[in-house]
Amino acid sequence: MDDVKQLVTDIKNGNLKPIYFLMGEEPYYIDRISDFIEENVLAEEERGFNQMVLYGRDITIDDIVSNAKRYPMMAEYQVVIVKEAQDLSRTIEKLVDYAKNPQPSTVLVINYKYKTIDKRKTLYKTLKTTGVIYESKKLYENQVADWIRRVLASQKYSIEPKAAQMLVEFLGTDLSKINNELEKLKIILPNGSQITPEHIEENIGISKDFNNFELRKAIGERDVMKAHRIVKYFADNPKDNPMVVTVSLLFNFFSQLLHYHGLKDKSPRNVASALKINPYFVNEYVAAARNYPMRQVSRVVATLRDFDVKSKGVGAYAVPQGDLLKELLVKILA
């Protein structure tokens, strides 16, 4: 995120590079940087003659080079943006000759999503010298809630930890989807607001009481009635609450709980650091550790492995997933 801010600052200050090669598994920042260049390098009246968008599936490397070598008309720069450039992965190394001697009056933007070029080859080494290479790496799930917090903080909003966790559990690690939902909330809520679980439930449709976060908490606290209510809700609404996701999240929770039991330093700060969780959730692990000794946690982890296979249809073809989930809950709480 800091790399993106610096890159945007450089562009704002007129410190332009002839090539921006944007690559990586996470498309969110690739799109953000490309859109920023598209909207800000040229004045609106200059774009008609000096800005073009090409698509990898429709062109060749030669097409890119011929367009990039044109001179701008009545402007200092021309901008050439290549979207979906990963469709050119078999021939992308042919761009190396242009990269060695790029047209200084052209800003060439290559959007190479979901993959990277070989860092051992000449193109990568050349681009590092003559242009900018930005690699957008996918965030791990335990990093996304903090990303949400930082993005909102930069826009004068805040969010309760539970609300951030609800978004992560419902939307996963897709930053574009998460950002779209945050944009909806910012339209509704005044600047400076704190986003709560109630806001998430009312405006995005994620239940604040019947979700994987609440199920995990109920199981950790051995709140049998609450856990069974949530599982019944999941069984009645299987499309919105796929079992494979629930099992995966519970497996991660009990794996972290196993790690917690093995920690010598169980101070809140060290627990948060070791388990890579928000300090807000440390007490949840402390309570769960009292209810599930290490031997029992090991048993639950083994049970979850077994039900993970069953949730994917192996050895449980005739059993509805709602019934499987109810059976899993009974085994965990046994």
N, C-alpha and C positions, 0 to 999 in steps of 0.2 A: 504493500500500500504506500509506503514511503517512497519507493522507486517511482510509482505512478505519479505521486505529487511532484517529485522533482522533475520528471519528464514533462508534465503539464506546465510547470513553472518555466522551464526552459523555452517551451514553445510560446508561451505568453510573452516572454521577454525577447522573442525574435531570434532565439538561438536555435535555428532549424538545422536539421541534418538532411542530407539528400535521400537517405533510405531509412525507413522504420520497419524493421522486420519483427512482427508481433506474433509470437508462437506460444503453444502450451496447451495443457489439458483444460484449463479453466477459461472459457470464452468471455466471461464478464468483463475483465479489464482490457482484453483485446478490443472488444466492441467500444468500451468507453474511450480509450485512447484514439482509436480510429475515428469515432464520431467527433471527438474534440478537434482533431486536425481538420476534418471535413467542414466543421462549422466555424473555425476560427482563423485558419491560416490566410484565407483569401477574403476580401470584402465581398459582399453580396453581389455587387455589380461586376466583379471580376470572374465569378464562378462559371458563367455561361460559356466562356471561351477557354477557360483555364483549369477546369476541374472535371475529371471524369471518373466514373466508377466502373470497373471491369469485374467479371466473375470467372473464377478459375476453370469452371466446367466448360466455358465458351471460348477460351483463348489458349494461346501457347506462350511460351517464354519469349519468343520472337515478337509477339504482339505487345507484350509488356514493354520490352526494350524499345521498340519503335515508337510507342506512345511516350515513353519516358524521355526519349531523346529530342522530342519536339521542343520548340522554344515558346515561352509564354507570349500572349498577345496583350499588349498594353498593361502589363502587370510585371511585378518583380519575380513572381514564382508561378508555376503551374503545379497542381496537385493531381497525382494519379493514385487511386485507391484500388487495390486488388482484393476483393472479398472471396472467401472460400478458396484461398490459394492452396489449401491442402489437397485439392483435386489435382494439383500439378506436382505432387510429391515425387513422381517417377522422373521428372525432368527438371526439378527445381535447381539442381546443381548447375544447369546451363546459365543461370543468372549470374554466375561468378564473373564473367568478362565485364558485364555492365557494372557490377559491384566494385570492380577494381578501378573503374574510371566513370563514376556516375555524373550525370548532368547536374551541375551546381544550381541551376535555376529550376530544377524539378524536385518536388517532395514526393517520393514514391513510398506508399504505405502497403505493406504486404500482410494480410490477415491470414495466418497459417494456424488454424484452430485444431485443437484436440491431439496434436502431435508436435514433435520438434524435429529440426534438421540435425543431421549428424555433426556433432561438435568436433569431430576429428578431421572433417573434410575442409576443403579450401574455402567454400562459400561462407561457412560460419566464421572462420578466421578472418576472412576479408571484410565481412560485414561488421565485425568487432572494431575494425580499423576505420572504415569509411562511413559507417552509419551507426544505427542504434539497434541492438537486439534486445527485445524484452521477452522474457519467458514468464508466462502466467501459470503458476503451479496451482494445482487443485488443493484446497484446504482440507485438512482432516476434520472429521465431524466435531472433535473437541475444540477446534479453533474457530468454528463458525459463529458461536454465540458471542465471542469476544469481537469478531469482525462486525457483527450487527451493532454491538455497543459503540464501537469506534466510528462506524459510518454515521450513526445517528448523532453521536456527540459532535461530529464535524458540522452537522446541520442544525445544532442547537436543540436536539431532542435527546431523551434518555429512555431507557427501557428496563423494566423489572426483570431480574434473572429468570424467573419462571416464564415470563412472556417470551423472552428470547429462546428459551429451551423449547417451548411449544412450537415456535417457528421452525427450529432445526429438526425436531422430530417429525413434523408434518411435511416439510419441504426438502429435507435432506441437506446436501451440500451444494445445491444448485444456486449460486449467488444471484443469477439473473432472476430466477423465480422469487427468491427472497426479496430482492430489491424492488421488484414489481409490487409485492404486497406492502412493503414499507412505503412506497410512493403513494399507494391508496390511503394508507393511514395518515400520511402527512397532509393530504388534501383535506381530510376530515378534522384533524387535530390542530389546534393553534401552535405556532412556534413556541418552543420551550416546554412542551408537554412531556409527561412521562407516559410511555406506552405500557399498559397493564394487561394482564390476562383477560380481563373483561373486554378491553378494546379488541384483542385478537379474536375472541369468541364472537363478538357482535358484528365485526366487520370483515373477518376472513372466514369465519365458519368453523374454526377449530374449537372443540369443546374444552373449556377450562377445567372441567371436572372429570371428563371421560377421555383420557388420552394416555399415552404410554408413560409420560412423566408421572402422572398421578398413580398409575398402576404400579410402577416401580417403587414409588414412595410407600404405597399401601403394603406392598409385599415386604419391603424393608422394615416397616413398623409392625408387621404381622397383624395388620388390620384386616382380618379375614372377611368381614362383611363388605367393607369398601372394595376390596380386591375382587370379590365375586360379583359385585354390582358392575364394576368396570368391565370385567371379562364377559358378563352377559350382554352388556352394551356392544362390545366388540363383536360378539357372536351374532347379534341382531343387525349389525352394520358392517359386514365383512369387507365390502368394497372400500370403505373409508379407513378400515383398520386391518390391513392384511396381516395374517399371523406371522409370516416370514419376517416382517419388520419388527413386530413385538418380540419375537424370540431373539432376534439379533440384538436389540437394545437391552433385553434382560441378560443376555449372555455377556455383553460388555460390562453391565453393572456388576454382575457377580464375579467376573474376572478382575475388575478393579477392587472389589471387596476382598478377594483373595490376596491381591497385592497389598491392600491396607493391613491385613492381618500380619503380613510379613515385614511391615515397617517397624524399625526400632524407634524412630522419632515420629510420634503420632501427634505432634503439635499441629494446629490448624494450618499454619503456613506451609509446613513440610508436606502435609497430606495433600493440600491443593496442588502443590508443585509436583509431587510424585505421581499423583493420579491424573494430572493435567485437567483439573476441574475448577470451576468457579468457586472461590472460597465460600460463597453463599450456600453451596450444597454440601459442605464438609460435614455438618451435623447429621445430614441424612445417612452418610456412610458410618458415622460413629454409632448411630442408633441401630443401623442394620447389622453392624459387627457384633453388637451385644445380643441380637436376636439369632444370629447365624454364626456359630463357632467355625473355625477354619475347616474342620472335617466335614461339617454340614455344607459349607460353601462349595467344597470340592465335589460333594455328591450332587449339588444343584447344577454345577457347571457341566458335569457328565450327563445329567438328565436333559439339560438344554441342548447339548450336542445331539442327543438322540432325537429330540423333538424338532430340531432344526432340519434334520434329514426328513422326518415325517411331514413337516410343513411344506416341503418341496415335492411331496407326492411319492416318496420312496417308502414302500411298506405300509402305507395307510391310505390306499386308494379309495376305499369305501367309507372312510370316516370324514364327516364334515369338519372343516377347520375350526368352527366354533366349538365343537365337541372336543377336538384335540386340545384346544386352548384351555378348556375347563379341566380336562384331565391333567394337563401340565401344571395348572395352578394348584390342584390338589397335591400333586407330587412335591412341588416346591414347599408348600406349607405343611407337609406331613411332619 
